[in-house]
Amino acid sequence: MFQRRPHHRITVSVVIPVKDDAAHLDRCLRSIARQSLAVDEVVVVDNGSVDDSADVARCHGARVVSCAHPGVAAAASAGYDAAHGDVILRLDADCAPGPGWVRTMTEALHEEENVGAVFGGASFHDGPRWLRRPLAGAYLSAYVLVVGAALGHWPLFGSNLAMRAEAWQAVSASVHRTRADTHDDIDLAFHIGERHRIVAVGAEHMTISMRPFADARLFAARVRKGFHTVVMHWPHDFPPIRWDRRLLRRLRRRSVARRARPDHHLAA
């Protein structure tokens, strides 16, 4: 259970891993600057860029963290480690959040108790207009269905997620951060979902690039990485075993809550 600190202003960090994506990063940072709820810091993790991504980040006032270890999992983890906020928001350099994104994600994270992370969907901001909405819907629906079945709960989507800093700190030593073949969103969901609730919000505040679909080999590599990340958690997190474990924990929590109710003691 998370500790509530009365009269404490919630601080927000945004983490953006980047490698050779200066033009998209510039657009992303401009969108973050227009948020209805201002963030306390933006942490851009430079994962070995040879373009001017780091300079673009500094021009926008972001704090640049260097990560020499290759892979999004390593870069994202380095950003989460460096973040100072109570809430950590994550998106990719090719994302363009709407002005209500930070507020929506932060409020969703605190609406209910024991929520460690939230994720939202997205639509595409490039590619053929007629294809943007149906392709985004099909892609994200398939991701949630397949990965959610393996997890036994909602997954996480790295282009649009928020988590409590405490939730990250609890799993930071467990995630597979040094393996370039890890799908970091799925891996993070395995570990946070084991301890805390993950909930979903809408897709109306985020747009992403369609470019992963432009290269069939790149998309196939992403699918293989996701499958590998699921399998690497077996046998401990083999779906039926994980589902049973989560069900037992849920029943225990309900039993404890029921015994703690005042009317329960009166009835006894």
Secondary structure, DSSP 8 states (H G I E B T S, - for coil): -----TT----EEEEEEESS-HHHHHHHHHHHHT-SS--SEEEEEE-S-SSSHHHHHHHTT-EEEE--S-SHHHHHHHHHHH--SSEEEE--TT-EE-TTHHHHHHHHHHSSTTEEEEEE--EESSS-HHHHHHHHHHHHHHHHHHHHHHHTS----TTSEEEEHHHHHHHTTTS-TT-TT--HHHHHHHHHHHHSEEEEE-STTEEE-SGGGG-HHHHHHHHHHHHHHHHTTTTTT-HHHHHHHHHHHHHHHHHHHHHHSHHHHHH-
